[in-house]
Amino acid sequence: MKISRIDHLGIAVQSIDEVLPYFENTLGLKCYAVEEVEDQKVKTAFLKVGEVKLELLEPTSPESAVAKFLEKGGRGVHHVAFAVEDGVAEALAQCEEQGIRLIDKAPRPGAEQMMIGFLHPKSTVGVLTELCEPMKK
């Protein structure tokens, strides 16, 4: 697997509207996109810091993984997303071959026209890891 960069840091929040003023007014960042990802049951807001994005994640359903993370007392960094150059499918296969537990057996659509796949934190030193690449047109 060839990782080219950190694509984004996912940050779990109860309400994007409540936390966005901190990022925009205090830190001087600008929200450039808000999107709902229905199959993941989240609303996202993206801000950029240099080449790295921050993805604010607000649950839209109590069944979402983000809602469960917040229920368990999680707050703040939810996951780290790495851009992969050799494709998410190939990266997932390589990780599985190395004994890494996969949340996603195959790539699926995510926010910002990305294909994504998650690795389970129980086999990634406690860090929920997302692998991503732009969707092919």
NUDO-731619 format. One record per residue: residue number from 0; x, y, z of N, C-alpha, C in turn; residue in three letters; chain. Coordinates in Angstrom, 3 decimals, padded with zeros to 6 digits. Atoms other than C-alpha are relative to their C-alpha. Layout:
<nodes>
[NUM, [X, Y, Z], [X, Y, Z], [X, Y, Z], ALA, A]
...
</nodes>
This chain:
<nodes>
[0, [000.852, -001.172, 000.000], [000.000, 000.000, 000.000], [000.896, 001.233, 000.000], MET, A]
[1, [-000.765, -001.244, 000.049], [001.296, 003.440, -000.871], [-000.876, 001.148, 000.475], LYS, A]
[2, [000.716, -001.154, -000.556], [000.044, 006.252, 001.348], [000.713, 001.262, -000.473], ILE, A]
[3, [-000.610, -001.225, 000.518], [000.594, 009.676, -000.189], [-000.055, 001.161, 000.988], SER, A]
[4, [000.152, -001.124, -000.924], [-000.640, 011.949, 002.608], [-001.145, -000.287, 000.958], ARG, A]
[5, [001.206, 000.014, -000.820], [-003.089, 012.471, 005.421], [-001.026, 000.818, -000.763], ILE, A]
[6, [001.049, -000.706, 000.722], [-006.294, 013.383, 003.631], [-000.808, 000.865, 000.956], ASP, A]
[7, [000.774, -000.782, -000.959], [-008.319, 014.417, 006.662], [-000.026, -000.664, 001.370], HIS, A]
[8, [000.260, 000.479, -001.354], [-008.979, 014.082, 010.360], [-001.497, 000.143, 000.227], LEU, A]
[9, [001.421, -000.028, -000.301], [-012.552, 013.157, 011.273], [-000.202, 000.354, 001.461], GLY, A]
[10, [000.247, -000.474, -001.359], [-013.831, 014.976, 014.357], [-001.484, -000.158, 000.304], ILE, A]
[11, [001.383, 000.251, -000.383], [-017.017, 013.739, 016.051], [-000.535, 001.152, 000.838], ALA, A]
[12, [000.640, -001.109, -000.727], [-019.355, 016.503, 017.236], [-001.492, -000.286, 000.140], VAL, A]
[13, [001.448, 000.132, -000.157], [-022.902, 016.635, 018.572], [-000.731, 000.882, -001.001], GLN, A]
[14, [000.659, -000.964, 000.877], [-023.732, 019.672, 016.435], [001.043, 000.822, -000.752], SER, A]
[15, [-000.910, -000.799, 000.827], [-021.816, 021.200, 013.554], [-000.264, 001.483, 000.236], ILE, A]
[16, [000.346, -001.411, -000.191], [-023.698, 024.470, 014.044], [000.587, 000.570, 001.293], ASP, A]
[17, [-000.530, -000.476, -001.276], [-022.496, 024.697, 017.656], [001.526, 000.127, 000.001], GLU, A]
[18, [-001.470, -000.025, -000.057], [-018.797, 024.000, 016.980], [000.644, 000.786, -001.137], VAL, A]
[19, [-000.579, -000.703, 001.144], [-018.298, 025.711, 013.625], [000.524, 001.391, 000.349], LEU, A]
[20, [-000.557, -001.311, -000.355], [-017.891, 029.184, 015.195], [001.406, -000.083, 000.606], PRO, A]
[21, [-001.363, 000.150, -000.548], [-014.828, 027.905, 017.104], [001.014, -000.117, -001.134], TYR, A]
[22, [-000.942, 000.221, 001.090], [-013.149, 026.689, 013.935], [000.113, 001.219, -000.920], PHE, A]
[23, [-000.023, -001.143, 000.915], [-014.148, 029.722, 011.847], [000.419, 001.298, 000.693], GLU, A]
[24, [-000.267, -001.286, -000.654], [-014.064, 032.620, 014.331], [001.282, 000.002, 000.823], ASN, A]
[25, [-001.193, 000.054, -000.853], [-011.352, 031.509, 016.742], [001.242, -000.409, -000.787], THR, A]
[26, [-001.172, 000.506, 000.728], [-009.063, 029.509, 014.440], [000.168, 000.637, -001.374], LEU, A]
[27, [-000.101, -000.682, 001.291], [-009.820, 031.505, 011.289], [-000.093, -000.923, -001.201], GLY, A]
[28, [000.167, 000.924, 001.117], [-010.635, 028.456, 009.151], [-001.339, 000.270, -000.672], LEU, A]
[29, [001.225, -000.240, 000.751], [-013.371, 028.466, 006.518], [-000.624, -001.332, -000.377], LYS, A]
[30, [000.747, 001.181, 000.419], [-016.004, 025.795, 006.060], [-000.300, 000.158, -001.487], CYS, A]
[31, [000.212, -000.116, 001.437], [-016.096, 025.099, 002.331], [-001.043, -000.985, -000.544], TYR, A]
[32, [001.003, 000.959, 000.483], [-018.587, 022.207, 002.126], [-000.720, -000.638, 001.172], ALA, A]
[33, [000.824, 000.740, -000.952], [-021.435, 020.680, 004.097], [-000.760, -001.026, -000.832], VAL, A]
[34, [000.589, 001.086, 000.776], [-022.814, 017.334, 002.990], [-000.557, -001.055, 000.951], GLU, A]
[35, [000.525, 001.128, -000.768], [-024.989, 014.533, 004.322], [000.349, -001.283, -000.729], GLU, A]
[36, [-000.319, 001.315, 000.556], [-023.784, 010.973, 003.779], [-001.016, -000.963, 000.614], VAL, A]
[37, [001.143, 000.742, -000.534], [-027.004, 009.013, 004.173], [000.361, -001.394, 000.486], GLU, A]
[38, [-000.272, 001.381, -000.408], [-025.581, 005.482, 004.296], [000.871, -000.083, 001.248], ASP, A]
[39, [-000.788, -000.021, -001.226], [-023.196, 006.495, 007.094], [-000.726, 000.728, 001.131], GLN, A]
[40, [000.842, -000.702, -000.972], [-025.929, 008.473, 008.876], [000.745, 001.145, 000.685], LYS, A]
[41, [-000.715, -001.163, -000.521], [-023.793, 011.598, 009.260], [-000.177, 001.198, -000.915], VAL, A]
[42, [-000.119, -001.273, 000.717], [-023.733, 015.229, 008.240], [001.458, 000.404, 000.189], LYS, A]
[43, [-001.410, -000.377, -000.074], [-020.231, 016.467, 007.433], [000.180, 001.467, -000.367], THR, A]
[44, [-000.421, -001.349, 000.376], [-018.604, 019.876, 007.253], [001.508, -000.062, -000.143], ALA, A]
[45, [-001.434, 000.060, 000.270], [-015.136, 020.332, 005.761], [000.648, 001.370, 000.107], PHE, A]
[46, [-000.848, -001.184, -000.107], [-012.456, 022.893, 006.592], [001.400, -000.438, -000.421], LEU, A]
[47, [-001.349, 000.347, 000.448], [-008.927, 023.030, 005.214], [001.052, 000.707, 000.835], LYS, A]
[48, [-001.170, -000.537, -000.691], [-005.652, 023.524, 007.068], [001.193, -000.419, -000.852], VAL, A]
[49, [-001.046, 000.379, 000.948], [-002.901, 023.636, 004.452], [-000.564, -001.028, -000.957], GLY, A]
[50, [000.463, 001.062, 000.888], [-003.254, 020.397, 002.502], [-000.895, -001.006, 000.708], GLU, A]
[51, [000.795, 000.953, -000.777], [-005.085, 018.552, 005.298], [-001.383, 000.587, 000.276], VAL, A]
[52, [001.369, -000.429, -000.277], [-008.843, 018.714, 005.772], [-000.409, -000.465, 001.390], LYS, A]
[53, [000.698, 000.422, -001.211], [-010.840, 018.580, 008.981], [-001.417, -000.313, -000.434], LEU, A]
[54, [001.364, 000.408, 000.315], [-014.122, 016.698, 008.632], [-000.770, -000.064, 001.315], GLU, A]
[55, [000.859, 000.032, -001.173], [-016.658, 017.550, 011.320], [-001.123, -000.989, -000.292], LEU, A]
[56, [000.980, 001.059, 000.187], [-019.013, 014.586, 011.766], [-001.110, 000.120, 001.033], LEU, A]
[57, [001.174, -000.100, -000.869], [-022.495, 015.083, 013.209], [-000.928, -001.164, -000.323], GLU, A]
[58, [000.900, 001.113, 000.288], [-024.694, 012.001, 013.596], [-001.388, 000.492, -000.403], PRO, A]
[59, [001.366, -000.319, 000.393], [-028.071, 012.124, 011.837], [-000.973, -001.068, 000.482], THR, A]
[60, [000.817, 001.088, -000.537], [-029.315, 008.951, 013.522], [000.708, -000.586, 001.213], SER, A]
[61, [-000.631, 000.628, -001.166], [-028.730, 007.290, 016.906], [000.711, -001.309, -000.353], PRO, A]
[62, [-000.645, 001.248, 000.425], [-027.672, 004.161, 014.962], [001.333, 000.220, -000.708], GLU, A]
[63, [-001.249, -000.236, 000.722], [-024.716, 005.847, 013.273], [001.203, -000.321, 000.881], SER, A]
[64, [-001.240, 000.295, -000.727], [-021.172, 004.869, 014.247], [000.462, 001.223, 000.783], ALA, A]
[65, [-000.417, -001.229, -000.684], [-020.501, 008.506, 015.165], [-000.858, 000.229, 001.247], VAL, A]
[66, [000.871, -000.144, -001.171], [-023.531, 008.618, 017.497], [000.437, -000.954, 001.105], ALA, A]
[67, [-000.445, 000.989, -000.991], [-022.314, 005.444, 019.216], [001.334, 000.410, 000.617], LYS, A]
[68, [-001.287, -000.509, -000.491], [-018.803, 006.921, 019.510], [-000.234, 001.091, 001.036], PHE, A]
[69, [000.300, -001.090, -000.920], [-020.230, 010.040, 021.164], [-000.679, -000.518, 001.274], LEU, A]
[70, [000.681, 000.588, -001.159], [-022.480, 007.954, 023.458], [000.976, -000.611, 000.993], GLU, A]
[71, [-000.996, 000.658, -000.854], [-019.446, 006.090, 024.776], [000.976, 000.999, 000.616], LYS, A]
[72, [-000.866, -001.022, -000.582], [-017.894, 009.375, 025.829], [001.057, 000.503, -000.954], GLY, A]
[73, [-000.943, -000.484, 001.000], [-015.918, 009.856, 022.656], [-000.348, 001.418, -000.387], GLY, A]
[74, [000.179, -001.368, 000.452], [-015.453, 013.432, 021.584], [001.316, 000.408, -000.609], ARG, A]
[75, [-001.241, -000.423, 000.617], [-012.936, 014.976, 019.296], [000.371, -000.919, -001.151], GLY, A]
[76, [-000.478, 000.761, 001.156], [-010.796, 012.998, 016.867], [-000.658, -001.377, -000.019], VAL, A]
[77, [000.712, 001.257, 000.201], [-012.828, 010.082, 015.554], [000.818, -000.949, -000.870], HIS, A]
[78, [-000.806, 000.845, 000.889], [-010.576, 008.825, 012.731], [001.045, 000.824, -000.751], HIS, A]
[79, [-001.020, -000.592, 000.861], [-007.530, 009.526, 010.594], [-000.171, -000.637, -001.376], VAL, A]
[80, [000.165, 000.498, 001.367], [-007.937, 009.224, 006.814], [001.275, 000.219, -000.795], ALA, A]
[81, [-001.200, -000.049, 000.829], [-005.005, 008.415, 004.575], [-000.387, -000.176, -001.466], PHE, A]
[82, [000.184, 000.155, 001.436], [-005.031, 008.936, 000.812], [000.940, -001.099, -000.472], ALA, A]
[83, [-000.820, 001.094, 000.526], [-003.814, 005.798, -000.960], [000.093, 000.127, -001.511], VAL, A]
[84, [-000.224, -000.150, 001.437], [-002.317, 005.818, -004.426], [-000.324, -001.254, -000.792], GLU, A]
[85, [000.224, 001.252, 000.727], [-002.814, 002.153, -005.293], [-001.436, -000.490, 000.082], ASP, A]
[86, [001.415, 000.330, -000.057], [-006.563, 002.185, -004.701], [-000.408, -000.588, 001.333], GLY, A]
[87, [000.513, 000.461, -001.285], [-008.696, 001.477, -001.665], [-000.185, -001.512, -000.004], VAL, A]
[88, [000.215, 001.453, 000.056], [-009.603, -002.057, -002.824], [001.310, -000.743, 000.218], ALA, A]
[89, [-001.311, 000.640, -000.139], [-005.948, -003.011, -003.143], [000.551, 000.180, 001.411], GLU, A]
[90, [-000.497, -000.268, -001.354], [-005.049, -001.368, 000.170], [-000.738, -000.850, 001.036], ALA, A]
[91, [000.769, 000.848, -000.914], [-007.880, -003.190, 001.974], [000.458, -001.453, -000.095], LEU, A]
[92, [-000.453, 001.381, 000.189], [-006.747, -006.505, 000.475], [001.363, -000.219, 000.657], ALA, A]
[93, [-001.328, 000.118, -000.613], [-003.150, -005.888, 001.569], [-000.089, -000.020, 001.521], GLN, A]
[94, [000.163, -000.041, -001.457], [-004.260, -005.018, 005.098], [-000.572, -001.316, 000.514], CYS, A]
[95, [000.598, 001.266, -000.424], [-006.426, -008.130, 005.326], [001.027, -001.128, -000.045], GLU, A]
[96, [-001.070, 001.005, 000.107], [-003.491, -010.269, 004.142], [000.952, 000.069, 001.186], GLU, A]
[97, [-000.897, -000.188, -001.142], [-001.481, -008.826, 007.030], [-000.710, -000.230, 001.328], GLN, A]
[98, [000.732, 000.312, -001.220], [-004.176, -009.824, 009.527], [-000.725, 001.172, 000.631], GLY, A]
[99, [000.723, -001.163, -000.514], [-005.733, -006.380, 009.963], [-001.502, -000.250, -000.163], ILE, A]
[100, [001.453, 000.161, 000.033], [-009.440, -006.540, 010.806], [-000.610, 001.165, -000.785], ARG, A]
[101, [000.625, -001.016, 000.848], [-011.524, -004.696, 008.215], [-001.422, 000.284, 000.467], LEU, A]
[102, [001.408, -000.372, -000.174], [-014.725, -002.779, 008.829], [-000.676, -000.114, -001.355], ILE, A]
[103, [000.504, 000.074, 001.375], [-015.223, -002.527, 005.069], [000.809, -001.019, -000.778], ASP, A]
[104, [-000.682, 001.016, 000.823], [-014.411, -005.579, 002.930], [000.253, 000.529, -001.409], LYS, A]
[105, [-000.130, -000.601, 001.328], [-014.809, -003.440, -000.206], [-000.186, 001.505, 000.139], ALA, A]
[106, [000.179, -001.457, -000.046], [-014.603, 000.294, -000.945], [-001.469, 000.375, -000.138], PRO, A]
[107, [001.363, -000.522, 000.107], [-017.799, 002.324, -000.578], [000.072, 001.511, -000.158], ARG, A]
[108, [-000.008, -001.454, 000.183], [-018.771, 005.902, -001.438], [-000.018, 000.733, 001.342], PRO, A]
[109, [-000.031, -000.862, -001.180], [-017.989, 008.570, 001.153], [-000.254, 001.438, -000.414], GLY, A]
[110, [000.181, -001.426, 000.289], [-018.188, 012.342, 001.357], [001.039, 000.473, -001.009], ALA, A]
[111, [-000.900, -000.668, 000.951], [-016.519, 014.592, -001.203], [000.405, -000.870, -001.188], GLU, A]
[112, [-000.261, 000.831, 001.184], [-016.773, 012.059, -004.051], [001.227, -000.903, 000.182], GLN, A]
[113, [-001.125, 000.895, -000.302], [-014.301, 009.694, -002.367], [-000.507, -001.423, 000.154], MET, A]
[114, [000.221, 001.406, -000.339], [-014.183, 005.924, -002.230], [000.790, -000.234, 001.281], MET, A]
[115, [-000.614, 000.154, -001.313], [-013.404, 004.856, 001.317], [-000.081, -001.439, 000.480], ILE, A]
[116, [000.043, 001.277, -000.691], [-012.687, 001.824, 003.459], [000.618, 000.181, 001.368], GLY, A]
[117, [-000.491, -000.160, -001.371], [-012.209, 001.595, 007.216], [000.657, -001.270, 000.519], PHE, A]
[118, [-000.686, 001.073, -000.712], [-009.825, -000.547, 009.250], [-000.437, 000.073, 001.458], LEU, A]
[119, [000.522, 000.037, -001.370], [-010.997, -001.666, 012.699], [001.066, 000.422, 001.008], HIS, A]
[120, [-000.985, -000.482, -000.972], [-009.304, 000.123, 015.622], [000.563, -001.085, 000.919], PRO, A]
[121, [-000.538, 001.077, -000.834], [-008.886, -003.176, 017.499], [001.258, -000.618, -000.598], LYS, A]
[122, [-001.224, 000.538, 000.606], [-006.172, -004.097, 015.008], [000.883, 001.103, -000.580], SER, A]
[123, [-000.811, -001.128, 000.497], [-004.788, -000.615, 014.274], [000.432, 000.889, 001.164], THR, A]
[124, [-000.485, -000.670, -001.215], [-003.354, 000.337, 017.669], [-000.992, 001.024, 000.567], VAL, A]
[125, [001.023, -000.852, -000.582], [-006.663, 001.917, 018.686], [-000.413, 001.185, -000.841], GLY, A]
[126, [000.327, -001.146, 000.863], [-006.847, 004.381, 015.789], [-000.921, -000.469, -001.124], VAL, A]
[127, [000.884, 000.298, 001.119], [-009.893, 004.126, 013.533], [000.636, 000.616, -001.237], LEU, A]
[128, [-000.754, -000.423, 001.179], [-008.200, 004.318, 010.140], [-000.870, -000.110, -001.239], THR, A]
[129, [000.733, -000.027, 001.264], [-009.846, 005.326, 006.884], [001.010, 000.088, -001.132], GLU, A]
[130, [-000.799, -000.075, 001.222], [-008.269, 004.719, 003.492], [-000.914, 000.615, -001.058], LEU, A]
[131, [000.872, -000.674, 000.955], [-009.537, 006.929, 000.672], [000.712, 000.325, -001.297], CYS, A]
[132, [-000.466, -000.406, 001.326], [-009.174, 007.812, -002.998], [-001.159, 000.671, -000.717], GLU, A]
[133, [001.089, -000.618, 000.759], [-011.146, 010.014, -005.390], [-000.733, -001.051, -000.834], PRO, A]
[134, [000.778, 000.916, 000.848], [-013.991, 008.217, -007.213], [000.458, 000.156, -001.439], MET, A]
[135, [-000.316, -000.018, 001.440], [-013.222, 007.293, -010.787], [-001.215, 000.549, -000.736], LYS, A]
[136, [001.101, -000.588, 000.763], [-015.276, 009.263, -013.286], [-000.323, -000.821, -001.211], LYS, A]
</nodes>
